[in-house]
């Protein structure tokens, strides 16, 4: 076996060992805890996900090519109205609920 092959193999073994040890001692990745509810006035990725889901449902089941609400991550009046519509379509409205909060 020539020196180049031996050096390459030794490098691969050392690299694999380093990766294995790194994975063994690395801290576990933690996910952010989602909020219990998203309410009117909130913003962020969770709001965007709700907006996207409502738009996707509307486009898929009603054959529309555009969404009904802006996917801007801002839970305003339009989002609250469409969330209430979606909840009503699926029997998710609780007494007193008007789409202003999602639990």
VMD Tcl script that draws the C-alpha trace (Angstrom):
set ca {
  {0.00 0.00 0.00}
  {1.50 3.34 -0.94}
  {1.88 6.32 1.37}
  {-0.85 8.43 -0.33}
  {-3.51 5.74 0.13}
  {-2.46 5.18 3.74}
  {-2.58 8.91 4.49}
  {-6.01 9.23 2.82}
  {-7.43 6.31 4.79}
  {-6.01 7.62 8.06}
  {-7.55 11.02 7.33}
  {-10.94 9.47 6.62}
  {-10.82 7.43 9.83}
  {-9.84 10.49 11.87}
  {-12.55 12.62 10.24}
  {-15.22 9.99 10.86}
  {-14.14 9.65 14.49}
  {-14.27 13.42 14.96}
  {-17.77 13.59 13.52}
  {-18.91 10.76 15.76}
  {-17.45 12.38 18.87}
  {-18.92 15.75 17.91}
  {-22.37 14.23 17.59}
  {-21.93 12.41 20.89}
  {-20.97 15.48 22.90}
  {-22.99 18.17 21.09}
  {-25.93 19.64 22.99}
  {-29.34 18.50 21.87}
  {-31.20 20.90 19.61}
  {-34.28 22.32 21.29}
  {-37.42 23.50 19.57}
  {-39.17 26.68 20.55}
  {-42.29 26.13 22.60}
  {-45.35 27.22 20.60}
  {-47.85 29.56 22.25}
  {-51.07 28.18 23.70}
  {-53.04 30.45 21.41}
  {-52.56 32.98 18.64}
  {-54.71 36.09 18.96}
  {-55.58 39.23 17.11}
  {-52.63 41.60 17.32}
  {-50.04 38.80 17.32}
  {-47.45 38.48 14.59}
  {-44.83 36.04 13.47}
  {-44.35 32.69 11.84}
  {-47.25 31.01 13.66}
  {-49.66 33.64 12.32}
  {-48.22 33.19 8.84}
  {-48.81 29.42 9.10}
  {-52.47 30.01 9.98}
  {-52.87 32.44 7.08}
  {-51.21 30.03 4.69}
  {-53.38 27.12 5.86}
  {-56.60 29.13 5.39}
  {-55.47 30.27 1.94}
  {-54.45 26.74 0.97}
  {-57.81 25.34 2.06}
  {-59.69 28.05 0.17}
  {-57.63 27.57 -3.01}
  {-57.83 23.77 -2.91}
  {-61.51 23.28 -2.14}
  {-62.92 26.27 -4.00}
  {-60.66 26.13 -7.06}
  {-59.32 29.63 -6.58}
  {-55.89 30.65 -7.82}
  {-55.20 33.35 -5.29}
  {-55.45 33.51 -1.54}
  {-58.11 35.31 0.43}
  {-55.84 36.91 3.01}
  {-52.37 38.39 2.87}
  {-49.76 36.02 4.25}
  {-47.97 38.81 6.07}
  {-47.69 37.27 9.54}
  {-49.93 39.96 11.09}
  {-53.12 38.77 12.86}
  {-55.48 41.61 12.02}
  {-59.19 41.96 11.28}
  {-59.04 40.20 7.91}
  {-57.21 37.21 9.38}
  {-59.69 37.08 12.31}
  {-62.63 37.10 9.88}
  {-61.20 34.30 7.75}
  {-60.21 32.24 10.79}
  {-63.81 32.53 12.05}
  {-65.02 31.44 8.59}
  {-62.66 28.43 8.60}
  {-63.61 27.47 12.17}
  {-67.30 27.68 11.27}
  {-66.81 25.44 8.21}
  {-65.29 22.78 10.45}
  {-67.51 23.13 13.51}
  {-64.66 24.56 15.57}
  {-66.40 27.63 16.92}
  {-66.79 27.63 20.64}
  {-69.53 29.67 22.28}
  {-68.41 33.30 22.23}
  {-65.62 32.64 19.72}
  {-65.39 35.05 16.80}
  {-62.06 34.04 15.28}
  {-60.08 36.55 17.36}
  {-58.11 33.73 18.96}
  {-56.93 30.29 17.94}
  {-56.22 27.74 20.66}
}
mol new
graphics top color blue
foreach p $ca { graphics top sphere $p radius 0.5 }
foreach p [lrange $ca 0 end-1] q [lrange $ca 1 end] { graphics top cylinder $p $q radius 0.2 }
display resetview
